[in-house]
Amino acid sequence: MTNNFCNRGKFFIFASMKLKSYSDIHRPMYVMEESALRRNLELISSVAREAGVEIILAFKAFALWKTFPIFREYINATTASSLNEARLAFDEFGTKAHTYSPAYTEEEFQMMLNYSSHLTFNSLSQYERFHGMHRGETAMNNKWEEGQHVSFGLRVNPEYSEVGTALYNPCAPGTRFGVTADKLPQQLPSDIEGFHCHCHCESGADVFERTLVHIEEKFSRWFPQLKWINFGGGHLMTRKDYDVEHLINILRNFKERYPWLHVILEPGSAFAWQTGPLVSQVVDIVEDKGIRTAILNVSFTCHMPDCLEMPYMPEVRGAADNGKWVYRLGGNSCLSGDFMGDWQFDHELQVGENVIFEDMIHYTTVKTNMFNGINHPSIALLHEDGELEILRDYGYEDYKSRMD
């Protein structure tokens, strides 16, 4: 074990160590496993290569920038949905972003241009308001390159999506996302070079195939006026049951029909899918009305918000289908609904024991909050040689800075 201790208050924590097993971890921690990340990146890069398309990382699902050097070995670009994400792409990934936001503001749009290679408008009114804005010479500390081209696009809505959870359905009736076909002019503005269409959420290739029928039916008449099309995220190609070959064939066939279109996919979850757990510890066991709750030092509402929003029940390592001991798992916030249940275990849980939530890297670290002043779990990268590198620890100053 390599001891690189640093003193923070009354706690001594390591910067790196050789990890023999997860039982060696005794505090809340997200652990990204490099081997699993590389497995996903290799698959995604092979899909891009075989299908002749570009696949880029969506920061909304994963933005752990200290891992970007690994990503750069496999992909060349990212997608941003805000000024901060676009700046992160430029500063830390080293490339300008494919940027889309539901609403640009005058205060931020100039900076968006400087950080973006592609920029998609959510509505025709946003396009009309901003597309002609002059690029300020002082923006971004004069890093703007004179004459640099930013490719403009429009988000379109095919009015079809198979996303079952309304909270995540971008094409639900009344959606604020995108322009429907009936609102588009026959001749697009001359500086619109692409369409962006996002209709999926952790979907399979069969869903993409059915959705593509509606996209072409609604919008193919404008394809001759375009240079690129972005099919958004939600293509969960790294899931074990995903039909990768079918996706490749769908994309190849599309490119045969429209060979001039540069095709882009921007999944988020697919990159970080099953790349590591959230490790927590039991701090107390309480019981009421026959319900036994193991209270943890992590929170569903603070650290695993999709579990409550989606909702879905995460897999817990070591839980059994027919275990004798049944527990509700409760978070450490004061929100009454900060719990999920029930899990069965083959033994009685003990205070201090690890409870490990599987697949907790995507849509977690980007969505965590400090409600109640609860600390974020530490973030670590488990290297292929077994070294556990602590990328980030959190403490009082992080909470306090949010109140500034």
N, C-alpha and C positions, 0 to 999 in steps of 0.2 A: 504494500500500500504506500502510495506517495502522499505524504502529509504536507499540505500547503494550508496551514491553519490561519484564519484571520479572526480577530476578536471583534464581534459586533454585540455591544451591550454585554449581557451575561452569557451569551451563547458562543461556543467555539465551533466553527463550521469549516468543512474542507472545501478546497477549490477543485481537488481531483483525488480520486482513489481508485484502486483496483476493486471491482465489484465481483464478488464470488456468487452472490445471489441477491435477490431483492430483499431478503430478510436482513441484509446489512444496512438497509435504509431505515432510519428511525425518525423521520420528519416528513411532512407533506412535500411531494415532489412529482412534477411531470418529468418523465424520462423518455426522451426520444432515442430510439435504437437506430444507430447508423446503418446497420446491415439491412434492416427493414426499409429504411428510407431509400437506400440504394437499389433495393429490389424493385420498389415502386418506380423510381426514376428510370431504371433500365427498361422496364416494361413500357412506360409512357414514351420514352424516346424511340423505342422500336416501333410503336404504333405510328408516331409522327413520321418516321423514316419510311416505313412500308406503305403508308397511305399517302405520302406526299403532302402532308399538312403541317401546320405549326401548332404546337401545344405549349401553352404558357401557364404560369402559376398565378392563381387568383389569391391576392393577399387577404381577402375577406375571410378565408378559411384558415390561412396559415401565413404568418409574417415573421417567423423567428429568424431574424436577419443574420444572426451569428452562424446559421447553417447555410447561408447563401453560397459560400465557396463550394460546397458539395453540389448544390443545384446547378451552378454554372458549368459543371463538368458535363451536364446533360441537356440543359435548356438555355435559351438565349434571351428570354424576355418574361415580363410579368404584366399583370393587369391590376389597375388601381381604381378605387371608387371614391377617392377623396384626395384633397391636396396633400395630406400627410402621407398617404400610401404612395402617391406619385413621387413625392420627394424621397421616400424610402427606396423606391425602385432606382431612382437616379443616384442617390448617395451611397447605397449599400449593395444593390445588385449590379450597378454599373451600367445600366441601360435605361433609356427613356421608356415610360409605361404606355400600355394600351389603356387609356383612361375612359371610364364612363361614370357619370354621376347623374342621379335623378334631377339635380338642380344645381347649376353653377351660379356663383355670385360674382358681381363686378369686382369685389375685393380680391377674389381668389383666382379668377379665370386667367388673368395674365400669367400668373405663376404656373397654372395648370399647363398652359401652352409650352412653357419652358421645360417642363419635366416630361412632356408627352411626345411619343412618336405618332400615336393614333389617339383621336379624341372623338368620342361618340356623344351626340346630343340625344336627350330623352324625348324631346318634343320639337315640333317645327317652330314654336314660339321661342324656345331657347336657342335654336339655330339662328333665327332671324336677329335675335338680340345680341348674340355674341360672335358670330362667325367672322364679322369684319373688324373685330377689335384689333387695334394696332398693338404690336408687341413692344412693350416699354423697354427702353435701353438699359434701365437700371434694375430691371427685374432679375431676380435670382443672382444678385451680386455680379451682374455683367457676364454670366455664364452662357447667355443666349448666343447661339451662332447665327450670324446674319445670313438670311437666305435659307435657313433650315425649313424643311417642309413638314408640316403636321397634317396627317391624313384625317379628314373629317368623315364621320359616319353618323347614321341615324339608328336608334334602337327601334325595332319594329315589333309589333305584337300580332302573332298569327291567330290569336283567339283560340288557342288549343294548348292544353297542358294536361298531363296525367298525374301531376303532383296532387296527392290525396289530402295533405294537410293544408288548410286554407292559409295559415300563417306563412307558408313557404311557397304558395302558388302565385307566380308572377303574372299569370294570364287570367286570373279570376275576374269575373265581371266587376267593372268599376275600378280595375287596376290603375295605378298611376304610372305604370311602366310602358313606354313605347307608343309608337304610332301605328294605328290600324291601316289596312290597305286603302280603305275608302277615303282616308284623309290625305293620302299622298298625291302630289301633282303628277300628271303623266310624264312630264320631263323633270327630273330631279335637278336641284341646283347644281351648277357646274363644279362646285368644290366638295360635293358629297361623293365620296369614293367607296363607301362601304355600308353594309347593314350589320347590325348587331342584334342577335335574337337569343334570349335566354328563357328556356321553358322547362328546365329539368331540375331535379333535386335527388341525388343519389340514385339515378335512373340507369336502366340497362340499355343495351344497344337496340333491342326491339322497340323500346319506347322512342328512342331517337329516330328509328326508321319510320314509325307511324307519325311522329311529329313532323318529320321532314316532308311528308306528303302535303301537309297543310301549309308549311312554309313555302314550298314551291308553288302550290296552287294559288296562294295569296300574293306572292311577291316576285315570282320568276320573271314577270314581264319587265321588271326594272333591272334584272341582273346584267343585261348588256351595257348598262350605264355605270356599272360598278367595277372596282378593282379587287375588292375583298369582301368576305362574309365571315362573321364571327358567330359561331353557334353556342357561345356562352359556356357555362359550367354545368355541373350536375352529372357529367358523364363518368360514372364510377367504375372506370376500366380496371382498377386494381383490386376490385372485389373478386373473391374466388369464383363465384358463379357467373361473372360477366363474360359474355361471348365476345372476346377481343377480335377474333377473326371476322366475325359478322360486322363489327364496327369498321374494321379496315376495308371490307368490301363495300359497305355503304358509302364510305368516304371516297373510295376509288371510283365508284360508279357516278357519284355526284360530280367529281372532277372530270370525268369523261363527258358528262353533259354540259359542263360549264368550265372548260379548261382554262379560261382566262382569269378565273376567280382564285385568289389566294385564300385558302380556308384556314381558319383559326379556331381552336378550342381552348377554353380557359378554365379547366376544372380546378377546384381547390382541395376538396376532400380526397380526391384520388391520389394526390401527391403524398398526403400524410395519413392515409388510411392504414389503420392497424400498425402504426409505427411506434407505439409505446403506450404505457399506462400512466395513470395517476395513482401514486402510492400514498395511502393515508394510514392513520393509526386510530385504534379504538381508545377513547378517553373515558368512557363511562358506559354502563349498562343500566337502563331503567326499564320499568315495566308498569303498564297501566291497562286495566281491563283485559288482561291476558295477552296484551301485545308487548313483546319484548323488543326494545330499541337499543341498538348499538350506536351511541353518539360518537361521531368521528371528529377529527380535527381539520376536516375540509367541509365545504358547503356545496350543495347542489345548485343553489341559486347564485352563489358567487363564483364557483369554479367549474360547474358542469351545467350551465344554464339550458342547453338544448334538451337535457333530460326532462326538464319541466316544461319547456316551450313546445317541443315537438309533438307530444312527449314520447320518450322511449326509455326502456329499462336497460341500463348498461350491463354488460357481462362482468361478473366479479370472479376473479381468479380463486379457485378452490371451492366455490359454491357448488352444491350437489343438488341433483334433481329429487332425491329421496332422503335428504339429510334429516336427522332427528331434531336438530336445533334450528328453529326458524327465527329470523330477525328482520325487523325493519331497520334500515340504515338511515340515521338522522344526521343532518348537517349541524354545524356549530354556529349558525346565525340565529337571530331571534324571530325569523319568519316562521310562522306556524306550519306552513306548507313545505318547509325545507327538509323533506324526507322522501324516500321511496321504499317500497317493500313489495313482496317479502322474499328474502333469500333464505335458502336452506343450507345448513352446514353440517358436516359430519362430526363436529365437535363443538363444545361450548366456547364461544369467543371470550377472550380475556383482555383486560385493559392493557394497552401497549402493543397488542397484536396488530400486524399489518392487515389492512383490507385494501386490495389492489383492484382498481377499476380499469378494465381493458380498453384499448382504443380511445385514448383520451387526449390526443394531440391536435386533431383538427377541430376547428370551431370551439376551442376551449381557451387557450392562451390569448386569443384575439378578442374574446368576449368576457373575460373575467372582470369582476369589479370588487371594490373594497367596501361593500355594504357592511355596516356595523364596525368598520375599521378592521375587518378580518384580513390578515395577510394573504397574499397570493402564495401558493406553493412555490417552492424553488423550481427552476427549470434546468434540466441537465441533459447532456448528450452522452449516451453510452456508445463509445467507440467500438470498432470491430475487434480491437485487441483487449476489450474488457475494462478499459479505463473509463470511469464515470467522471465527466467534466462538468462542473457546475457553471452554467452559463449566466445565471442570474439568481440572486437572493433578494428578498423584499423585507422591508421593515418599516418602522414608524415614519421615517422621512418620506417614503413613497406615499403613505397615506396622507401625511400632512401636506405634501405638495399638491394633492388634489383639491385641497381646501383653500389654496392660495388665491 
